[in-house]
């Protein structure tokens, strides 16, 4: 298992050489002091070296997370003076980015959704992602990066940032999706979900860190035929307004459905990303996103997508069918999931190592 010291957080607030202590603790920027302590205790319990079933290497990594990431974050956020100063610095970061007319394009789909449809419940989304933040230590850094992107989007929106539509549309074609492919059963045999891990890897020019880029090991069959029992057309309706024409959106959704039938989750995600940028109020697109996330074992993100689909269309069949399954997944799997690994930063008041 990789060592947390070998990693850096290069997305969201972290890409500007600021530590995102809120992301480390899985908290929204609006969290109160009492919530900070409760969350810290929950994480400390999760990362405790005596957690049953962990290997000695897992225990070592969990201890490093606690001592090098979680404890320094709690030290800052639990003290009113430092917390106030830290919050002021984050606000200043947002103002500086706005002053520079910085064009921000998140890497994660969830952060892009928040940027596009600003009625997303920010605090609830953070809570959903944070539910299993440290249960799988190999996924922990990805979770922190995702949370940090959501926090940065929130800061920018609070400062009045509005993304240019043309910039968002163009970024969809430039974004490289990376995935560690594992075979997965179709959702009709949903006892075995995919182990795919999805991340976007187009680096922001402002970031000082770099992204590890990989490509899918399996080439997708575009417009190919497949024999798969999943048929979203038969169970999902379409309701959306605004954006591009229905025909252009349906083109991407149709291709995503083909990839879903082939269990090429990353390729499906890319098509759905483009579609949702054309029309962020398309309920079927959000439902399909939830389905893809669920097959990647990203239950929190799946739930958010299903809920967004039902918000747009309370009768969206695909979301209705699987939302209860996601709820069961997030509660039952939280108690079982084994841990793994992570990254970090350096130096000073904002250093991951707290100067050590």
C-alpha positions in Angstrom: 0.0 0.0 0.0 1.3 3.5 -0.9 2.4 5.8 1.9 0.4 9.0 2.5 3.5 11.1 2.5 4.0 10.3 -1.2 0.8 12.1 -2.2 -0.4 15.6 -2.5 -3.9 17.1 -2.9 -3.7 18.8 -6.2 -7.4 19.6 -6.7 -9.9 22.1 -5.3 -8.4 24.4 -2.7 -5.4 22.2 -2.5 -4.2 23.1 -6.0 -3.4 26.6 -4.8 -1.0 25.4 -2.0 -3.6 25.8 0.7 -4.6 22.9 2.9 -8.3 22.2 2.9 -8.8 21.2 6.5 -12.6 21.0 6.0 -12.1 18.5 3.2 -9.8 16.4 5.4 -12.5 16.2 8.1 -15.3 15.7 5.5 -17.0 18.9 6.5 -18.7 21.8 4.6 -17.2 25.3 5.1 -20.3 26.2 7.0 -19.8 23.6 9.7 -20.1 24.7 13.3 -17.6 24.1 16.0 -19.7 21.4 17.7 -19.9 19.5 14.4 -16.2 19.7 14.0 -15.5 17.8 17.2 -18.2 15.1 16.5 -16.8 14.5 13.0 -13.2 14.3 14.3 -14.2 11.7 16.9 -15.9 9.7 14.2 -12.9 9.7 11.9 -10.5 8.9 14.8 -12.6 5.9 15.6 -12.6 4.8 12.0 -8.8 5.2 11.7 -8.0 3.7 15.1 -5.2 1.0 14.7 -7.3 -1.6 16.6 -10.1 -1.7 14.0 -10.8 -5.3 13.4 -9.7 -6.9 10.2 -6.9 -4.6 9.1 -3.5 -5.8 8.1 -0.4 -4.3 9.8 0.2 -2.2 6.7 -3.3 -0.9 6.8 -3.0 0.0 10.4 0.2 1.9 9.8 -1.4 3.9 7.0 -4.5 4.6 9.1 -2.3 5.9 11.9 -0.4 8.2 9.4 -3.7 9.6 8.2 -4.7 10.4 11.7 -1.4 11.9 12.8 -0.4 13.8 9.7 -3.8 14.8 8.2 -6.7 14.6 10.5 -5.1 15.8 13.8 -3.6 18.9 12.2 -6.9 19.7 10.6 -8.7 19.3 13.9 -6.1 21.5 15.7 -6.9 24.4 13.4 -10.7 24.0 13.1 -11.3 23.3 16.8 -9.7 26.6 17.9 -11.9 29.6 17.3 -9.0 32.1 16.6 -7.2 29.8 14.1 -10.5 28.7 12.6 -11.5 32.3 12.0 -8.2 33.2 10.5 -8.2 30.1 8.3 -11.8 30.9 7.1 -10.7 34.5 6.3 -7.8 33.2 4.2 -10.1 30.9 2.2 -12.4 33.8 1.6 -9.4 35.8 0.4 -8.4 33.0 -1.9 -11.9 33.2 -3.6 -11.7 37.0 -3.9 -8.2 36.8 -5.5 -9.4 34.1 -8.0 -12.3 36.3 -8.9 -10.1 39.4 -9.3 -7.9 37.4 -11.7 -10.9 36.3 -13.7 -9.8 32.8 -13.2 -11.8 30.3 -15.2 -12.4 27.3 -12.9 -13.2 23.9 -14.4 -13.6 21.1 -11.8 -12.3 17.7 -12.5 -15.0 15.7 -10.6 -18.5 15.3 -12.1 -20.1 16.2 -8.8 -18.3 19.5 -8.5 -19.2 20.3 -12.1 -22.9 19.6 -11.3 -22.7 21.9 -8.4 -21.1 24.6 -10.6 -23.8 24.2 -13.2 -26.9 23.6 -11.1 -26.3 25.8 -8.1 -29.5 24.7 -6.4 -27.7 21.5 -5.3 -27.7 21.0 -1.6 -24.0 21.7 -0.8 -24.0 20.6 2.8 -26.0 17.4 2.1 -23.7 16.6 -0.8 -20.6 16.9 1.4 -22.3 14.7 4.0 -23.0 12.0 1.5 -19.4 11.9 0.2 -18.0 12.0 3.7 -20.0 9.0 4.9 -17.3 6.5 3.8 -14.4 9.0 3.4 -11.8 6.9 5.3 -13.3 3.4 5.1 -11.3 2.6 2.0 -7.9 4.1 2.5 -6.9 3.7 -1.2 -9.9 5.9 -2.1 -9.4 8.4 0.8 -7.4 10.9 -1.2 -9.8 10.9 -4.0 -12.6 11.6 -1.5 -10.6 14.5 0.0 -9.9 15.9 -3.5 -13.6 15.7 -4.4 -14.6 17.4 -1.2 -12.0 20.1 -1.7 -13.4 20.7 -5.2 -16.9 21.1 -3.8 -15.5 23.5 -1.2 -13.8 25.6 -3.8 -16.9 25.7 -6.0 -18.8 26.9 -2.9 -16.3 29.6 -2.2 -16.4 30.9 -5.8 -20.2 30.8 -6.0 -20.4 32.8 -2.8 -18.1 35.4 -4.4 -20.4 35.6 -7.4 -18.6 33.4 -9.9 -20.6 32.2 -12.9 -19.0 29.8 -15.3 -19.0 30.7 -19.0 -21.1 28.2 -20.9 -18.7 27.9 -23.7 -15.8 27.2 -21.3 -17.7 24.4 -19.6 -18.7 22.8 -22.9 -15.1 22.9 -24.2 -13.7 21.4 -21.0 -15.9 18.3 -21.5 -13.9 17.3 -24.6 -10.5 18.1 -22.9 -11.0 16.1 -19.7 -9.4 12.7 -19.6 -11.2 10.1 -17.5 -9.0 7.5 -15.9 -10.2 4.2 -14.6 -8.8 1.1 -13.1 -11.0 -1.4 -14.9 -12.4 -4.5 -13.3 -15.2 -6.6 -14.7 -18.6 -6.0 -13.2 -21.9 -7.7 -13.4 -24.9 -5.9 -14.8 -27.2 -4.3 -12.3 -29.8 -7.1 -12.7 -27.2 -9.2 -11.0 -26.2 -6.5 -8.6 -24.6 -8.6 -5.9 -21.2 -7.8 -7.4 -20.6 -4.2 -8.2 -17.6 -2.9 -10.3 -14.4 -2.0 -8.5 -13.8 0.8 -11.0 -12.2 4.0 -9.7 -12.9 7.2 -11.6 -10.9 10.4 -11.6 -10.4 13.2 -14.1 -6.9 14.1 -14.9 -6.6 17.3 -16.9 -4.3 19.5 -14.7 -5.2 23.1 -14.0 -2.5 25.4 -15.3 -2.4 27.2 -11.9 -1.8 24.0 -10.0 1.8 23.3 -8.9 1.2 19.6 -8.6 0.8 17.1 -11.4 -1.7 14.4 -12.2 -1.0 10.8 -12.7 -2.6 10.0 -16.0 -3.8 6.6 -17.2 -6.2 5.4 -19.9 -8.8 2.8 -20.0 -7.3 -0.7 -20.5 -10.3 -1.7 -22.5 -11.1 0.2 -25.7 -14.8 1.0 -25.9 -16.9 -0.2 -28.8 -18.6 2.9 -30.0 -22.1 2.3 -31.2 -21.4 -1.4 -30.7 -24.0 -4.1 -30.1 -24.2 -5.8 -26.7 -26.3 -8.4 -25.0 -27.0 -7.0 -21.6 -30.2 -7.1 -19.6 -29.8 -3.4 -18.6 -32.2 -1.3 -20.7 -32.5 2.2 -19.4 -34.8 3.3 -22.3 -37.4 0.9 -21.0 -37.3 2.3 -17.5 -36.3 5.9 -17.6 -38.2 8.9 -18.9 -36.8 12.3 -19.9 -37.7 15.6 -18.4 -35.5 18.6 -18.9 -35.5 22.3 -19.9 -33.1 24.7 -21.3 -29.7 24.0 -22.8 -29.1 22.5 -26.2 -31.6 20.7 -28.4 -33.1 17.4 -27.2 -31.6 15.7 -30.3 -28.0 16.6 -29.4 -28.5 15.6 -25.8 -30.1 12.3 -26.7 -27.1 11.5 -28.9 -24.8 11.5 -25.9 -27.3 9.7 -23.7 -27.8 7.0 -26.3 -24.0 6.5 -26.5 -23.8 6.4 -22.7 -26.5 3.7 -22.6 -24.5 1.6 -25.1 -21.4 1.9 -22.9 -23.4 1.0 -19.8 -24.6 -2.1 -21.6 -20.9 -3.0 -22.2 -20.1 -2.1 -18.6 -17.6 0.6 -19.7 -18.4 2.9 -16.9 -15.7 5.6 -17.6 -16.8 5.9 -21.2 -20.4 6.2 -20.1 -19.5 8.8 -17.6 -17.7 10.9 -20.2 -20.8 10.9 -22.5 -23.1 11.8 -19.6 -20.8 14.6 -18.5 -21.1 16.2 -22.0 -24.9 15.7 -21.9 -25.4 17.3 -18.5 -23.3 20.3 -19.5 -25.7 20.8 -22.5 -28.7 20.6 -20.1 -28.2 20.3 -16.4 -31.9 19.9 -15.8 -32.2 16.6 -17.7 -33.6 14.1 -15.1 -32.7 10.9 -17.1 -29.1 12.0 -17.4 -28.8 12.5 -13.6 -30.4 9.1 -13.1 -27.9 7.4 -15.5 -25.1 9.2 -13.7 -26.3 7.7 -10.4 -26.4 4.2 -12.0 -22.8 4.5 -13.3 -21.6 5.8 -9.9 -23.3 2.9 -8.1 -21.5 0.4 -10.4 -18.3 2.1 -9.4 -19.0 1.7 -5.7 -19.5 5.4 -5.2 -22.7 5.2 -3.3 -22.7 8.7 -1.9 -22.3 10.3 -5.4 -24.9 7.9 -6.8 -27.4 8.9 -4.2 -26.9 12.6 -4.9 -27.4 12.0 -8.6 -30.6 10.0 -8.0 -31.9 12.6 -5.7 -31.2 15.3 -8.3 -33.0 13.3 -10.9 -36.1 12.9 -8.7 -36.0 16.6 -7.8 -36.3 17.4 -11.6 -38.8 14.6 -12.2 -40.3 12.8 -9.1 -41.4 10.0 -11.4 -37.9 9.3 -12.9 -38.1 5.4 -13.1 -34.4 4.6 -13.0 -33.8 6.8 -9.9 -36.9 5.5 -8.2 -35.7 1.9 -8.8 -32.2 2.3 -7.4 -32.3 5.1 -4.8 -33.5 2.7 -2.1 -30.7 0.3 -3.1 -28.2 3.1 -2.7 -29.5 3.9 0.8 -29.1 0.3 1.8 -25.6 0.2 0.3 -24.4 3.3 2.1 -25.6 2.1 5.5 -24.6 -1.5 5.3 -21.3 -1.2 3.5 -20.1 1.5 5.8 -19.9 -1.1 8.5 -18.0 -3.6 6.4 -15.7 -1.7 4.0 -11.9 -2.3 4.4 -9.5 0.6 4.4 -6.5 1.6 2.2 -4.3 4.8 1.3 -3.4 8.5 0.5 -1.5 11.7 -0.2 -0.5 15.2 1.2 1.1 18.6 1.4 3.8 20.5 3.1 5.0 23.6 5.0 3.9 26.2 7.6 0.4 26.9 8.9 -1.1 25.3 5.8 1.3 22.3 5.7 -0.1 18.8 5.9 2.6 17.9 8.3 1.9 20.8 10.6 5.6 21.8 10.2 6.8 18.3 11.1 
